[in-house]
Amino acid sequence: MEILKVSSKSNPNRVAGALANVFREQGMVEVQAVGAGALNQAIKAIAIARGFITPSGKNLVCIPSFQDIMIEGEERTAIKLLIEAK
């Protein structure tokens, strides 16, 4: 499964396009965000992508969880958003 990493500087429209493309190819996608700003951009992107996917008859579902990751040798906690169809 492909992981899309979102930062606070990510463009929500571009992330939404990437998310929709991966979703169409694989049927699910994982979005990873560290920090409030990154999570904000990720949620906006998911809402936009939902508009791209809904006309095909599928409804996106977002399942959030925590994930420990390493960034530059430092352990951080990321929010993992699993996106799949309902």
Secondary structure as GFF3:
##gff-version 3
##sequence-region A 1 86
A	DSSP	beta_strand	3	6	.	.	.	ID=ss1
A	DSSP	alpha_helix	12	26	.	.	.	ID=ss2
A	DSSP	beta_strand	28	33	.	.	.	ID=ss3
A	DSSP	alpha_helix	36	53	.	.	.	ID=ss4
A	DSSP	three_ten_helix	54	56	.	.	.	ID=ss5
A	DSSP	beta_strand	60	71	.	.	.	ID=ss6
A	DSSP	beta_strand	74	85	.	.	.	ID=ss7
###
